[in-house]
């Protein structure tokens, strides 16, 4: 069955960096567009980034553009999110999710990893 | 950017009742590219409806979606206790891929 397992979350100081990973299994990872979505504590969902199946097309929410970078390694079935210049507003649970295309729904979600930005 | 506004904020109903959730877009959503997700407490979101009205695999038929253009509806025909959750709509037809703020259903 489809499994998405995020890792790399933790506590980081303001201005710091963190790299999240999402290990995929149970489907042909290289065929799927992948998303990062975040959820601040007690709040709603916010789309963060999207990357096409081959990594050639990427897009970001305005709130993270220029600070975050999404990438993937199809040989390792892994999705990444490099987060730089972190601030308290980036504190959230970060979910990875799969989609059949750049313009399709988010079919499967991981359980999320918590990022806390605090001094 | 397409802004999605969900209403009501909270819906309190009894088992067996019908729930009607609304999602209104600030611009036309092309090709009905709207999805609904369910998020139970402490869990990841789960896809319920895509393409405005198609049920995802394994979703009970008491969940149905309808609408087009800027007005969309999720209907839960006979509420069960496990339907207690927050429900989000999302448009994926254009970037940014925005979400609504959610509707909490209490049973």
Interface residues (C-beta under 8 A of the other chain):
Chain A: X35 X37 X44 X45 X46 X47 X50 X59 X61 X62 X95 X99 X103 X104 X105 X106 X107 X108 X109 X110 X111 X112
Chain B: X31 X33 X35 X37 X39 X43 X44 X45 X46 X47 X50 X51 X56 X86 X88 X90 X92 X93 X95 X96 X97 X98 X99 X100 X101 X102
